[in-house]
Amino acid sequence: MQSEIDLSGLRGIHLPEQPTFFPPAIGWWIVLFFFIVVFFASLFWYYKYYTSPKQYALRLLRKIMMQKTSDVDVLIDLGKLLKRVALIVFPRSEVASLSGWEWADFLLNTGNHSFSRKQTELISQAAYLPKQKAIAIHKEKLYTATRDWISSVFKGSSNGNQRKRYFKNYSGTK
């Protein structure tokens, strides 16, 4: 037969503690670090991309082209936009005084030469045209030329050479 064993001196069963969430394992720290890096990189990219003067100018250009206004108003707005961009990129003392034919020559001789003579003349003379006058402009070509000009003048090192070349040849007009 079985003899009875005295169990009165034993302690109760002690279960291990429940695992806690913190501190997480090393893998979770790596995942967290990765997400933080991606978050700050995307913030930096967003800030750099959407607050750059080039992107702002291109957004304004798209807005101007989507407006349902007359062709003369589109040309006037394009002239204002191009002048603002030129004042940012080129020396203010040289660009601010340009108007009329000098402004048209400036647009032709800077950037990547995407404008035609007719386009620059229309842009430079648009403020003096009657609002009701019908002008035959090709908006898509004008948009493309303006976009290309804006993109080219904001590029890095080639700009300096264009600036020097332009103002060396045309700075005597003041």
Residue, then its C-alpha position, 0 to 999 in steps of 0.5 A: m500500500q501506499s504510505e502517505i507522504d507529508l506535504s505540509g512543509l512544501r511551499g505553494i506553486h510560484l508561477p513566473e511573472q507575466p512578460t511585459f511590453f517594455p523593454p522590447a526586444i532588439g528587433w523592435w528597437i531596430v524597426l522603431f529606428f527604421f520608422i523614425v529615420v523614414f519619417f524624418a527623411s520624408l519630412f526633409w524631402y517634403y520640406k525641400y521639395y515643396t518649399s523650393p522656389k523652383q517648385y513654387a514657381l512651377r505650381l504657379l505656372r500650372k495655376i496660371m495655365m489652368q485659369k479660364t481667363s483671356d490670352v492677354d491675362v495669361l501673358i501678363d501673369l506669365g510675365k509677372l511669374l518670369k520676372r519673379v523667378a528672374l529676380i530670385v535667380f539673377p542679380r536684382s540690380e540687373v533684372a529689375s530694370l528690364s522691360g520691353w525689348e530688353w526683357a524679351d532679349f533677356l528671356l531669349n538669352t537666358g535659360n535653355h533658349s526654349f522661348s521663341r522670339k514671338q513668345t518673348e515679344l508677346i510676354s514683354q508687350a502683354a501689359y500694353l495690349p487691350k484686354q479684349k484683343a484676341i491673340a493667337i497663342h499656343k498655350e501648350k507650347l507657351y507652358t512648355a517653354t516657360r516650364d523649361w526656362i524656369s527649370s533651367v535657370f534654377k539649375g546649379s552651376s550652368n546658371g552662373n555661366q549664363r548670368k555672366r555671359y548675359f550681363k557681360n553682353y547686355s549690362g550696358t543697356k542701363 
